[in-house]
Amino acid sequence: MKKLLILTFTLLASLLVACSGGEDEPASEQERQPNENENTELTGQVLEEDGVINGSVYTEEGKAIGTMILEASVNNERAEELANKYADQLKEEYPDSSVNVQAVKDGENVANVTRE
């Protein structure tokens, strides 16, 4: 009976260790995989902006969309400036599409710019 308990415990411990695997890398260190509708050139420009943590520029159902996640230190005026800058660029790139660019800081939408 003792051997059965030891064997069971050993198997459970082995399964727990095997299933836990290694820790995943944080998202910021993982290689970014663009979706098929993403404008990788403009997304790259957004990501290079000071204060931008993450973002994406893509098309969806006839709309051109830009999203930016900003560092907490970025003031709302700068957020609005960035959103307008990329809304204008998207409208140039996709003149027949409506455009929406949003900037989020600390989980709050601080800029929402549209171009028709």
Backbone hydrogen bonds, N-H to C=O, Kabsch-Sander energy under -0.5 kcal/mol:
donor,donor_aa,acceptor,acceptor_aa,energy
5,L,1,M,-2.1
6,I,2,K,-2.5
7,L,3,K,-2.7
8,T,4,L,-2.6
9,F,5,L,-2.8
10,T,6,I,-2.6
11,L,7,L,-2.5
12,L,8,T,-2.6
13,A,9,F,-2.6
14,S,10,T,-2.5
15,L,11,L,-2.5
16,L,12,L,-2.4
17,V,13,A,-2.2
18,A,14,S,-2.6
19,C,15,L,-2.8
20,S,16,L,-1.8
21,G,17,V,-1.1
29,E,26,P,-1.8
30,Q,26,P,-0.9
30,Q,27,A,-0.6
38,E,35,N,-1.6
39,N,57,V,-3.0
40,T,38,E,-1.2
43,T,39,N,-2.6
44,G,40,T,-2.2
45,Q,41,E,-1.7
46,V,42,L,-2.5
47,L,43,T,-2.5
48,E,44,G,-1.2
49,E,45,Q,-0.6
49,E,46,V,-1.3
52,V,49,E,-1.7
53,I,51,G,-0.6
53,I,69,I,-3.2
54,N,69,I,-1.4
56,S,67,T,-1.9
58,Y,65,I,-2.6
59,T,37,N,-1.7
60,E,63,K,-2.6
63,K,60,E,-1.4
64,A,98,S,-2.8
65,I,58,Y,-3.5
65,I,63,K,-0.5
66,G,100,N,-2.6
67,T,56,S,-2.8
68,M,102,Q,-1.6
69,I,54,N,-3.2
70,L,68,M,-0.6
70,L,104,V,-3.4
71,E,51,G,-3.0
74,V,71,E,-1.7
79,A,75,N,-2.0
80,E,76,N,-2.3
81,E,77,E,-2.2
82,L,78,R,-2.6
83,A,79,A,-2.4
84,N,80,E,-2.5
85,K,81,E,-2.3
86,Y,82,L,-2.3
87,A,83,A,-2.0
88,D,84,N,-2.4
89,Q,85,K,-1.9
90,L,86,Y,-2.5
91,K,87,A,-2.2
92,E,88,D,-1.9
93,E,89,Q,-2.3
94,Y,90,L,-3.0
97,S,94,Y,-1.8
98,S,62,G,-1.0
99,V,115,R,-3.2
100,N,64,A,-2.3
101,V,113,V,-2.8
102,Q,66,G,-2.6
103,A,111,A,-2.4
104,V,68,M,-2.8
105,K,108,E,-2.8
106,D,70,L,-0.6
108,E,105,K,-2.0
110,V,103,A,-2.5
110,V,108,E,-0.7
111,A,103,A,-1.4
113,V,101,V,-3.0
115,R,99,V,-1.9
